[in-house]
């Protein structure tokens, strides 16, 4: 078996075939990191939103995943009256701790000129209003990290120290604290996502 040279099969590249007992584990890559293993098909860009739905218990997100297609971005687009592309950038951006300014620049990169920075801030607020248990989860993650002496923790216990969580409300401390709060939530989601993939 060994490691074959990556060969295109459409847009999919097989990077290795490894015997595992009586079956084979096939590692594949695409431009969006789709993985196929033992008959299961999963798309990595849906992993973190699925974790957020599970960890928060938000009924609207869980309802989206309960549908036959279970596509979070199509569901968010429908819930919020957005295009799927904007919903995907917005949803992933929130999970990565994106600010309105950063969301604005990401939308500009894909040619979406509809939103200015203030509109992007509103989009973020509206996303959290649409999925309020995610906001509650994010707030709880921050409070738990503060109670744990500044350590944000993944689902499997991996810790990240964020001392800026304890900074005050005056500029520039407030900006550093808000960034640490986003990092705490992001650590739970991305860190747990990486643990699930391992």
Order of alpha helices (4+ residues) and beta strands (2+ residues): beta-beta-beta-beta-beta-alpha-alpha-alpha-alpha-alpha-alpha-alpha-beta-beta-alpha-alpha
